[in-house]
Amino acid sequence: MSIPTVKLASGATVPQVGFGLWKVPNDTAGEIVYKAIESGYRHFDGACDYGNEKEVGQGFRKAIKDGLVKREDLWITSKLWATFHDPKHIEAAATKTLSDLGLDYLDLYLIHFPLPLQYVDPAERYPPGWSIAADKWETKPADVPLADTWKAMEGLVEKGLVKNIGVCNFQGGLLLDLVRSARIKPAMLQIEHHPYLVQPQLLNLCKDLGIAVTAYSSFGPVSYREIQSPKAAGTPLLAENEVVTKVAEAHSKTPAQILLRWAVQRGLLVIPKSNSADRQKQNLDIFSFELSADQVESISALDKVLRFNDPGDYLNPPQRIFA
């Protein structure tokens, strides 16, 4: 199955559908990644904070060893965690990720949140998570300017550790500020994006700036219900929404396929996750049909400006990065 690609400002091309690695269980991660490669996935989106990079890397290495793919056939993304924003820790953080994955370079390295936290030594706790101490739920921000963090990220490109750099969970003003001072412009913005959180102005800004956009949480509240989010628990599932199900029936597709198609048809990349081989293949099968303009608009009209991944809701004290 041929997957369309998106061209970045750097000239690199990324498969438009990737495989998200958040909440992929450690004990099965290697096997799941291997089977995803067998199913046709070539783009994988991970992070230090997901705590499964060693196991994920085993899946990559086995697939390469078995001749399913070459390293250059894969697009592998990871993310700089919030406790490593100080420039003196950034190269070590990237090197740790590369060591865990068993790779020589990353195709894309993203700042996970615009929220620098006090450093936690990986020898003490890894991944560090949000809390300053393992036995106390308390977040402690650090005074690290974004420009300093980005300069060190640029250094990773110059040293060949990563090919492209970008950001996650940034709003427009912060993105504009970064672009004005950057020597290497961010190649990618990764954001929560689904019909309950469409963010059209931010998408238009990225288009103007030549920054590609990856959507995470394409299915809305589903993943957040799994982690007992009260906000998600009280939100109707998109897969059961009448607008989405009617479009799915019209195309003889699943609601999940419609939600993914809605995003990619509007130029975004998507990174769905599934532990089921059948659903993995379904999530790739979104390029054989096209939504009408009215169908796209009807889904976009579900927008509630409803964000599930907001540190202003779940951290102590709240970190209101989306204020």
Backbone torsions as a table, in degrees:
resi	resn	phi	psi	omega
1	MET	NA	123.2	-178.7
2	SER	-86.3	126.5	-179.0
3	ILE	-105.1	124.8	176.9
4	PRO	-57.7	155.8	-179.7
5	THR	-118.7	160.2	174.7
6	VAL	-115.3	132.0	-179.4
7	LYS	-90.1	128.4	178.5
8	LEU	-87.0	167.7	178.9
9	ALA	-60.9	-26.7	179.0
10	SER	-73.8	-13.2	-175.5
11	GLY	99.5	-14.2	178.1
12	ALA	-68.9	151.2	177.6
13	THR	-116.5	136.9	-175.5
14	VAL	-120.8	131.5	173.0
15	PRO	-55.9	134.0	-172.1
16	GLN	-70.5	-24.5	174.2
17	VAL	-111.1	124.8	176.4
18	GLY	-117.3	178.6	179.5
19	PHE	-113.1	117.5	179.8
20	GLY	-79.9	137.8	-173.5
21	LEU	-107.7	4.8	175.4
22	TRP	-66.3	132.1	177.2
23	LYS	66.9	17.4	170.4
24	VAL	-77.1	121.1	-173.0
25	PRO	-61.8	140.7	-178.7
26	ASN	-58.8	-40.4	-172.7
27	ASP	-71.6	-15.7	179.4
28	THR	-123.7	3.1	-172.9
29	ALA	-59.7	-44.7	-179.2
30	GLY	-60.1	-44.6	-180.0
31	GLU	-66.9	-41.3	-179.6
32	ILE	-63.4	-43.2	178.4
33	VAL	-63.6	-44.0	180.0
34	TYR	-59.5	-46.1	-179.2
35	LYS	-67.9	-33.5	176.8
36	ALA	-64.4	-39.1	176.5
37	ILE	-65.0	-40.9	175.9
38	GLU	-59.8	-35.6	-178.1
39	SER	-75.7	-13.4	177.4
40	GLY	120.5	-2.8	178.9
41	TYR	-72.2	138.0	176.1
42	ARG	-128.2	-7.5	-178.0
43	HIS	-116.0	124.3	-178.4
44	PHE	-128.7	133.8	-176.4
45	ASP	-115.6	110.1	-178.8
46	GLY	-124.9	-169.9	179.9
47	ALA	-168.8	149.8	170.7
48	CYS	-51.5	-44.6	-173.4
49	ASP	-65.5	-17.9	-179.5
50	TYR	-74.9	-17.2	173.3
51	GLY	70.3	19.5	-176.9
52	ASN	-131.8	20.0	-173.4
53	GLU	-67.2	-34.4	177.6
54	LYS	-61.7	-46.3	-177.8
55	GLU	-70.3	-39.9	176.0
56	VAL	-59.6	-43.3	179.2
57	GLY	-60.6	-33.7	176.9
58	GLN	-61.7	-38.6	177.6
59	GLY	-65.0	-42.9	177.1
60	PHE	-60.1	-49.6	-174.1
61	ARG	-65.2	-37.8	178.5
62	LYS	-65.8	-42.0	179.5
63	ALA	-63.4	-38.7	177.8
64	ILE	-69.3	-44.6	-179.9
65	LYS	-61.7	-38.7	-178.3
66	ASP	-79.7	-3.5	176.8
67	GLY	83.2	12.3	176.9
68	LEU	-67.0	-38.6	-179.1
69	VAL	-147.6	165.3	166.5
70	LYS	-102.7	159.9	180.0
71	ARG	-55.2	-40.2	-176.8
72	GLU	-70.2	-10.9	176.1
73	ASP	-79.7	-16.8	-174.8
74	LEU	-100.2	145.7	170.7
75	TRP	-113.7	113.9	-173.8
76	ILE	-119.9	122.1	-179.5
77	THR	-110.3	139.2	168.0
78	SER	-136.4	-179.2	-171.3
79	LYS	-139.4	143.4	175.3
80	LEU	-79.4	122.9	-178.9
81	TRP	-79.3	161.0	-170.3
82	ALA	-63.2	-27.6	-178.5
83	THR	-80.0	-3.4	-176.6
84	PHE	-114.9	22.6	-176.4
85	HIS	-71.9	-25.9	177.9
86	ASP	-59.7	129.9	-176.3
87	PRO	-51.9	-31.2	-177.3
88	LYS	-71.4	-11.8	-179.7
89	HIS	-106.7	-9.1	-168.6
90	ILE	-70.6	-45.0	179.7
91	GLU	-64.0	-39.4	178.4
92	ALA	-63.8	-37.7	178.9
93	ALA	-65.2	-44.4	179.0
94	ALA	-65.2	-40.7	179.6
95	THR	-65.1	-37.3	176.8
96	LYS	-62.4	-44.9	177.1
97	THR	-60.9	-45.7	179.7
98	LEU	-62.0	-41.4	178.6
99	SER	-63.1	-44.3	179.9
100	ASP	-64.1	-39.8	180.0
101	LEU	-77.4	-19.4	-176.7
102	GLY	73.6	35.9	-176.5
103	LEU	-121.3	161.4	177.7
104	ASP	-93.3	-21.9	-178.8
105	TYR	-156.7	159.9	171.4
106	LEU	-107.2	145.3	175.1
107	ASP	-75.4	-31.2	-178.6
108	LEU	-151.4	133.0	177.7
109	TYR	-126.1	124.5	-173.6
110	LEU	-114.8	144.1	165.7
111	ILE	-73.2	119.7	-169.5
112	HIS	-68.2	-44.6	177.4
113	PHE	-141.6	147.5	173.7
114	PRO	-80.0	60.2	-170.8
115	LEU	-149.9	82.3	179.4
116	PRO	-67.7	132.5	178.6
117	LEU	-117.3	161.7	178.3
118	GLN	-60.4	143.0	-175.3
119	TYR	-63.2	137.7	171.0
120	VAL	-121.5	122.3	-179.1
121	ASP	-63.9	125.2	178.3
122	PRO	-57.2	-25.1	177.5
123	ALA	-68.1	-22.9	179.2
124	GLU	-89.9	-41.4	-178.6
125	ARG	-160.3	126.0	179.9
126	TYR	-150.3	129.0	-5.3
127	PRO	-67.9	152.5	-172.3
128	PRO	-71.7	-28.5	-176.1
129	GLY	71.2	-163.7	-174.2
130	TRP	-87.6	-23.8	-168.6
131	SER	-91.1	144.6	179.3
132	ILE	-70.5	-25.1	-179.8
133	ALA	-135.5	145.6	-176.6
134	ALA	-64.5	-28.6	-174.5
135	ASP	-102.4	11.0	-177.5
136	LYS	-144.7	124.0	-178.9
137	TRP	-81.9	86.6	-179.5
138	GLU	-147.1	127.7	179.4
139	THR	-99.2	132.4	179.7
140	LYS	-123.6	106.5	178.2
141	PRO	-63.8	157.8	177.0
142	ALA	-120.2	150.7	-179.3
143	ASP	-89.2	80.1	179.1
144	VAL	-123.6	114.6	179.3
145	PRO	-64.0	141.8	178.9
146	LEU	-57.9	-38.8	-178.3
147	ALA	-60.3	-35.8	179.1
148	ASP	-69.1	-42.7	177.9
149	THR	-61.6	-44.3	-177.1
150	TRP	-65.9	-38.2	178.4
151	LYS	-59.9	-40.0	177.7
152	ALA	-69.6	-34.2	174.5
153	MET	-62.9	-41.3	176.8
154	GLU	-60.2	-35.6	177.8
155	GLY	-62.5	-31.9	177.6
156	LEU	-64.8	-37.2	177.1
157	VAL	-65.7	-44.7	-177.8
158	GLU	-64.7	-29.2	178.8
159	LYS	-87.6	-4.2	177.7
160	GLY	81.3	10.2	179.1
161	LEU	-76.5	-31.3	177.2
162	VAL	-135.7	151.5	-178.2
163	LYS	-91.8	-35.9	-177.3
164	ASN	-139.8	153.3	178.1
165	ILE	-130.3	153.7	-179.1
166	GLY	-163.5	-164.3	-173.4
167	VAL	-140.0	160.7	175.3
168	CYS	-126.5	149.4	169.1
169	ASN	60.2	31.8	176.4
170	PHE	-95.7	144.8	171.9
171	GLN	-96.0	172.6	-171.0
172	GLY	-59.5	-46.6	-177.2
173	GLY	-61.3	-43.2	179.8
174	LEU	-67.3	-37.9	178.7
175	LEU	-64.5	-43.8	177.9
176	LEU	-62.1	-41.7	179.2
177	ASP	-62.2	-42.3	179.7
178	LEU	-63.8	-45.7	-177.4
179	VAL	-61.8	-35.5	-177.5
180	ARG	-66.1	-31.1	-175.2
181	SER	-103.9	-10.7	-172.7
182	ALA	-76.7	140.4	168.4
183	ARG	-80.9	-41.1	174.2
184	ILE	-107.4	115.9	-177.8
185	LYS	-69.8	147.8	175.5
186	PRO	-60.8	129.5	-178.9
187	ALA	-81.6	-24.5	-171.5
188	MET	-146.7	142.0	166.0
189	LEU	-116.6	125.9	175.6
190	GLN	-108.4	127.4	-175.6
191	ILE	-138.6	156.2	167.7
192	GLU	-66.2	126.9	-176.1
193	HIS	-153.7	121.2	178.8
194	HIS	-160.3	175.1	-176.0
195	PRO	-62.4	-17.5	174.2
196	TYR	-84.9	-11.3	-179.0
197	LEU	-145.4	84.2	-170.3
198	VAL	-87.2	-37.3	176.0
199	GLN	54.1	53.4	-175.4
200	PRO	-61.7	-36.2	-179.2
201	GLN	-66.2	-39.8	178.3
202	LEU	-65.7	-39.9	177.7
203	LEU	-63.8	-40.7	178.6
204	ASN	-65.2	-38.9	177.4
205	LEU	-61.6	-45.3	179.8
206	CYS	-62.1	-38.2	176.6
207	LYS	-61.9	-43.3	178.8
208	ASP	-62.7	-35.7	-176.3
209	LEU	-87.7	-7.0	-178.3
210	GLY	73.7	30.0	179.5
211	ILE	-104.9	123.9	177.2
212	ALA	-70.9	155.1	-177.6
213	VAL	-125.4	127.9	172.2
214	THR	-105.5	131.5	178.0
215	ALA	-95.4	127.8	169.1
216	TYR	-110.6	163.4	-177.1
217	SER	58.0	46.3	-177.6
218	SER	-61.2	-21.5	-177.9
219	PHE	-98.2	11.9	174.5
220	GLY	73.9	-124.6	-170.0
221	PRO	-75.1	-8.7	-170.5
222	VAL	-53.7	-56.0	-175.9
223	SER	-63.3	-31.1	-176.5
224	TYR	-80.1	-24.7	170.8
225	ARG	-63.9	-34.8	-178.6
226	GLU	-65.7	-22.9	178.2
227	ILE	-108.6	24.5	173.2
228	GLN	59.5	40.9	174.8
229	SER	-74.9	120.0	178.5
230	PRO	-59.2	-38.5	180.0
231	LYS	-62.5	-43.9	179.9
232	ALA	-68.2	-37.8	-178.6
233	ALA	-61.4	-30.8	-178.6
234	GLY	-94.2	9.6	-177.2
235	THR	-110.9	129.2	178.2
236	PRO	-59.7	143.9	179.5
237	LEU	-69.2	136.7	177.5
238	LEU	-63.7	-34.4	-178.9
239	ALA	-65.8	-15.4	178.9
240	GLU	-107.4	1.7	179.6
241	ASN	-69.4	136.2	-175.0
242	GLU	-61.3	-36.9	178.9
243	VAL	-62.3	-46.3	-177.8
244	VAL	-68.2	-43.4	-177.5
245	THR	-67.5	-33.9	177.4
246	LYS	-66.2	-40.9	177.4
247	VAL	-66.0	-39.3	178.6
248	ALA	-61.6	-43.5	178.8
249	GLU	-63.3	-38.5	-178.4
250	ALA	-64.4	-28.7	-177.9
251	HIS	-107.2	1.7	-176.2
252	SER	54.8	45.6	178.5
253	LYS	-126.5	168.4	177.4
254	THR	-81.6	157.3	174.6
255	PRO	-55.8	-36.9	178.6
256	ALA	-61.2	-42.4	178.6
257	GLN	-64.0	-37.0	178.3
258	ILE	-65.7	-43.0	-180.0
259	LEU	-63.6	-39.4	177.8
260	LEU	-69.8	-41.9	179.4
261	ARG	-62.1	-40.7	178.3
262	TRP	-55.8	-38.5	-179.7
263	ALA	-75.4	-51.0	-174.5
264	VAL	-68.5	-31.5	179.5
265	GLN	-66.0	-22.6	177.6
266	ARG	-96.1	12.1	171.2
267	GLY	95.0	0.5	-178.9
268	LEU	-86.1	158.5	167.2
269	LEU	-92.4	154.4	178.9
270	VAL	-131.7	152.7	-177.0
271	ILE	-135.9	60.3	179.8
272	PRO	-67.0	156.8	176.9
273	LYS	-125.1	140.5	170.5
274	SER	-153.2	141.1	175.1
275	ASN	-87.3	-5.5	-179.2
276	SER	-94.3	127.4	179.8
277	ALA	-60.9	-38.5	-179.9
278	ASP	-64.5	-44.4	-179.7
279	ARG	-70.6	-32.5	175.0
280	GLN	-57.3	-45.0	-179.4
281	LYS	-68.8	-39.0	177.5
282	GLN	-60.8	-39.3	-178.4
283	ASN	-67.3	-21.9	174.4
284	LEU	-84.4	-23.7	-173.6
285	ASP	-87.5	65.6	-177.7
286	ILE	-127.8	15.8	-177.5
287	PHE	-115.5	6.5	-179.0
288	SER	-96.6	3.7	180.0
289	PHE	-147.8	166.7	-178.2
290	GLU	-138.2	136.7	176.0
291	LEU	-78.6	145.5	173.9
292	SER	-72.6	162.5	177.9
293	ALA	-58.9	-38.7	178.8
294	ASP	-65.7	-38.7	178.8
295	GLN	-66.2	-42.8	176.9
296	VAL	-59.6	-45.5	-177.7
297	GLU	-66.7	-38.2	-179.5
298	SER	-65.3	-35.4	177.7
299	ILE	-73.1	-42.9	178.4
300	SER	-61.2	-29.7	-178.6
301	ALA	-70.5	-7.1	176.1
302	LEU	-76.4	-3.4	-175.4
303	ASP	-52.6	128.4	175.8
304	LYS	-120.1	3.2	-171.4
305	VAL	50.6	48.0	-173.8
306	LEU	-109.1	110.9	-177.2
307	ARG	-105.5	131.2	179.5
308	PHE	-96.7	-31.7	-177.3
309	ASN	-99.6	79.7	-175.0
310	ASP	-127.9	109.2	178.1
311	PRO	-60.6	-14.4	173.7
312	GLY	-70.9	-16.5	179.4
313	ASP	-95.2	-38.2	-165.9
314	TYR	-116.1	-1.4	179.0
315	LEU	-97.8	159.4	179.2
316	ASN	-126.7	109.9	-4.3
317	PRO	-74.0	163.0	-179.2
318	PRO	-58.3	141.0	176.6
319	GLN	-115.0	101.1	-167.5
320	ARG	-90.2	68.5	-176.6
321	ILE	-73.9	-14.9	179.6
322	PHE	-105.9	16.0	-178.9
323	ALA	-65.3	NA	NA
